[in-house]
Amino acid sequence: MYRYETHLHTVESSACGATPGREYPEIFRDRGYDGIFITDHFYHGNTRPSRDLPWPDYVDAYMKGYEEAKKAGDAIGFKVFFGIEENFEGDEYLLYGVGREFLLSHPEIPDWTREQMIRTVHEAGGAVIQAHPFRDRDYISMIHLFPEGVDGIEAINTANSPNDNLAALYYAFQYDFLIQAGSDTHNKNRIGDGNGGILYETAICSPEDYAGRLRRGEKPQIFYPGTFFEGMDEVRVALPAEICLGGVWRELPHEEIQEWAASARSAVDGAGLKPEELAKRIIARLGA
């Protein structure tokens, strides 16, 4: 099986990044990975390049972390792929299969809606995954779920709490999403046995290859620490939530999320199961 990290930030291009892109390839290679996706924060997220730069210069600055990682990866024969993480109102999306030319040809990106982003990325052959949909942070005031048009969700993000991840698994089960896992790595010192990612039986050749697999519904297997969900209770969502269906946002009551949980438990014969075993059954039922 071929092993990949799907969610990774560099100090050059993400304001919250702590590690230069060039340092990642050797570390991941030595841990048995076959490739990594650099997914730095883009224009509306915690990006490092100044938004006052002319658009071509902003794109050049944004690409720096990836390019440094790619150069280091090429030198040791390790795959480094380009990706993007874009933000709207705390809800973030991982974009795969689009690159420099795509960004340069769309200087209107700062004005995009979610719908425009998804449509334009798809028209270019790319794929869109909603990242950590139930992330709870002090800088997020509301959960925004956008199920229509995305190619899947990041149901396991090992930089977030088990609670947030189990809620994402219930969401994935409710909408029968393709799921992926990632570590959301910002710092090389946090790369270890606690990371998550994806596995395929055949090697990913390019970002376009991976985007095509997602668009065709070729589900990756996912990995994460076997102890990740140990000791947690049932999901508790603290933030208010909204969901967009048919182009209309509506409140998502917490009781409805609990109904998703009950439905998932029933479908996988999970009554009375601890969260760690329940998560495994949900993932198996989703086919990942």
C-alpha positions in Angstrom: 0.0 0.0 0.0 1.1 3.5 -0.8 0.9 6.0 2.1 0.2 9.8 1.8 -0.2 12.8 4.0 -3.0 15.0 2.5 -3.0 18.1 4.8 0.2 19.9 5.5 1.3 23.5 6.1 4.7 25.3 5.7 6.2 28.3 7.4 6.7 30.1 4.1 3.1 30.2 3.0 0.9 29.6 6.1 1.1 32.2 8.9 0.5 29.4 11.4 3.2 27.2 9.9 6.3 26.5 11.9 8.5 24.3 9.6 10.1 25.2 6.2 8.8 23.2 3.3 12.2 21.8 2.5 12.3 19.9 5.8 9.2 17.8 5.3 10.1 15.3 2.6 13.0 13.6 4.4 11.0 13.3 7.6 8.0 11.7 5.9 10.1 9.5 3.7 11.9 8.1 6.8 8.5 7.4 8.4 7.4 5.2 5.4 5.3 7.7 3.4 5.3 7.7 -0.3 4.3 11.3 -0.7 2.8 14.4 0.8 0.4 17.2 -0.3 1.3 20.7 0.7 -2.0 22.5 1.4 -1.1 26.0 2.7 -3.7 28.4 3.8 -4.9 30.5 0.8 -6.3 34.0 0.4 -9.1 34.0 3.0 -7.4 31.8 5.5 -4.3 32.2 7.7 -2.1 32.9 4.8 1.4 34.4 5.1 1.8 36.4 1.8 0.5 40.0 2.0 -2.9 40.4 0.4 -1.7 43.8 -0.8 0.6 42.2 -3.4 -0.4 42.2 -7.0 -2.2 39.0 -7.8 0.7 37.3 -9.7 3.1 38.2 -6.9 0.7 36.9 -4.3 0.5 33.6 -6.2 4.3 33.4 -6.4 4.7 34.0 -2.6 1.9 31.5 -1.9 3.6 28.8 -3.9 6.9 29.2 -2.1 6.4 26.6 0.6 5.3 24.0 -1.9 8.1 24.8 -4.2 10.7 24.5 -1.5 9.2 21.2 -0.5 9.1 20.0 -4.1 12.7 20.8 -4.7 13.8 18.9 -1.6 11.5 16.0 -2.5 12.9 15.8 -6.0 16.4 15.6 -4.6 15.6 12.4 -2.7 13.1 10.9 -5.0 10.1 11.6 -2.8 6.7 12.8 -4.1 5.5 16.3 -3.1 2.2 17.4 -4.5 0.4 20.8 -4.5 -2.9 21.5 -2.8 -4.7 24.4 -1.4 -6.7 25.1 1.8 -9.2 27.9 1.4 -11.4 29.4 4.1 -14.9 31.1 4.1 -16.5 31.6 7.5 -14.4 29.1 9.5 -15.3 26.3 7.1 -12.3 25.3 5.0 -11.8 23.3 1.9 -8.9 21.3 0.5 -8.5 21.7 -3.3 -6.6 19.1 -5.3 -5.6 19.0 -9.0 -5.3 22.7 -9.6 -2.0 24.6 -9.7 -0.2 27.8 -10.5 -1.7 28.4 -13.9 -5.2 27.9 -12.4 -4.5 30.5 -9.7 -3.0 33.0 -12.1 -5.9 32.7 -14.5 -8.4 33.5 -11.7 -7.6 36.8 -10.1 -11.2 37.0 -9.1 -10.7 34.3 -6.5 -11.0 36.7 -3.6 -14.6 37.4 -4.6 -15.7 33.8 -5.0 -18.5 32.2 -3.2 -18.3 28.5 -2.1 -20.4 27.6 -5.1 -18.2 29.5 -7.5 -15.1 27.9 -6.1 -16.4 24.3 -6.3 -17.8 24.9 -9.8 -14.6 26.4 -11.2 -12.3 23.8 -9.6 -14.5 21.1 -11.0 -14.4 22.7 -14.5 -10.6 22.6 -14.3 -10.7 18.9 -13.4 -9.9 19.4 -9.7 -11.6 18.1 -6.5 -12.9 19.7 -3.4 -12.9 18.2 0.1 -14.4 20.0 3.1 -11.7 19.9 5.8 -12.5 19.2 9.5 -16.2 20.1 9.2 -16.9 20.1 12.9 -13.7 21.9 14.1 -14.3 23.8 17.3 -11.9 26.6 17.9 -12.2 29.9 19.8 -11.9 31.8 16.5 -14.9 30.0 15.0 -18.3 31.3 15.9 -20.4 28.8 13.9 -20.1 25.5 12.1 -20.9 25.7 8.4 -21.6 22.5 6.5 -21.7 22.6 2.7 -22.6 19.1 1.5 -23.7 19.9 -2.1 -21.0 19.7 -4.7 -18.0 18.7 -2.6 -16.3 15.4 -3.5 -16.0 14.3 0.1 -15.0 15.4 3.6 -12.0 15.1 5.8 -13.6 12.9 8.4 -10.4 12.2 10.3 -8.1 15.1 11.1 -5.7 14.1 13.8 -4.9 17.7 14.8 -8.5 18.0 16.0 -10.3 16.4 18.9 -11.8 12.9 18.7 -15.1 14.5 19.4 -14.9 16.7 16.3 -13.9 13.7 14.2 -16.7 11.4 15.4 -19.2 14.2 14.6 -17.6 14.4 11.1 -18.0 10.6 10.7 -21.7 10.8 11.6 -22.0 13.6 9.0 -20.2 11.5 6.4 -22.5 8.5 7.1 -25.6 10.7 6.8 -24.6 12.0 3.4 -22.6 8.9 2.2 -19.5 10.9 1.6 -16.2 9.7 0.4 -13.8 10.3 3.3 -10.2 11.1 3.7 -7.8 11.5 6.6 -5.0 13.9 7.2 -2.8 15.3 10.0 -3.1 19.0 9.4 0.6 19.2 10.2 2.1 22.6 10.9 5.2 21.6 12.8 7.8 18.9 12.0 8.0 18.1 15.8 4.4 16.8 15.7 5.0 14.2 13.0 4.8 10.8 14.5 2.7 7.8 15.2 -0.3 10.0 16.0 -0.7 11.2 12.4 -3.4 10.2 9.9 -3.5 9.9 6.2 -4.6 7.8 3.2 -3.6 4.6 1.5 -4.0 3.4 -2.0 -2.9 0.1 -3.6 -1.5 2.1 -6.6 0.8 5.1 -6.4 -0.6 8.6 -6.9 1.2 10.0 -9.9 0.2 13.7 -9.6 -2.3 16.0 -8.0 -4.5 15.6 -11.0 -4.4 11.8 -10.6 -5.6 12.1 -7.0 -8.3 14.7 -8.0 -9.5 12.3 -10.6 -9.7 9.4 -8.2 -11.8 11.5 -5.8 -14.1 12.7 -8.6 -14.6 9.1 -9.7 -15.3 8.0 -6.1 -12.2 5.8 -5.8 -12.1 5.8 -2.1 -8.8 5.7 -0.3 -8.3 3.6 2.8 -7.5 5.8 5.8 -5.2 5.4 8.7 -5.1 7.1 12.1 -3.9 6.0 15.6 -5.8 3.0 16.9 -6.2 4.7 20.3 -7.5 8.0 18.9 -11.1 7.7 20.1 -10.3 5.9 23.4 -11.8 7.4 26.5 -14.3 9.7 24.8 -18.0 9.8 25.4 -20.8 10.5 22.9 -20.4 13.5 20.6 -21.1 16.9 22.1 -21.4 19.8 19.6 -21.0 23.1 21.4 -21.0 25.6 18.5 -24.2 26.6 16.7 -24.4 25.0 13.2 -25.8 25.8 9.8 -26.1 23.6 6.7 -26.6 24.7 3.1 -29.0 22.6 1.0 -30.4 23.6 -2.3 -28.5 26.9 -2.1 -30.3 27.9 1.2 -28.7 28.0 4.6 -30.7 26.8 7.5 -30.0 26.2 11.2 -28.8 22.7 12.0 -30.1 21.9 15.5 -27.8 19.8 17.7 -30.7 17.4 18.1 -30.5 16.7 14.4 -26.9 15.8 14.7 -27.8 13.4 17.5 -30.3 11.9 15.1 -27.5 11.3 12.6 -25.5 9.6 15.4 -28.4 7.4 16.3 -29.0 6.5 12.6 -25.3 5.6 12.1 -25.2 3.5 15.3 -28.3 1.6 14.2 -27.0 1.0 10.7 -23.7 -0.5 11.9 -25.2 -2.4 14.8 -23.4 -0.1 17.1 -25.7 0.1 20.1 -23.6 0.2 23.2 -20.3 0.3 21.4 -17.5 2.5 22.6 -16.6 5.3 20.2 -13.3 3.7 19.0 -15.2 0.6 17.8 -18.1 2.6 16.5 -15.7 4.8 14.4 -14.1 1.7 12.9 -17.5 0.3 11.9 -18.7 3.5 10.3 -15.4 3.8 8.4 -15.8 0.2 7.2 -19.4 0.8 6.1 -18.3 4.0 4.2 -15.9 1.7 2.3 -12.7 3.6 3.2 
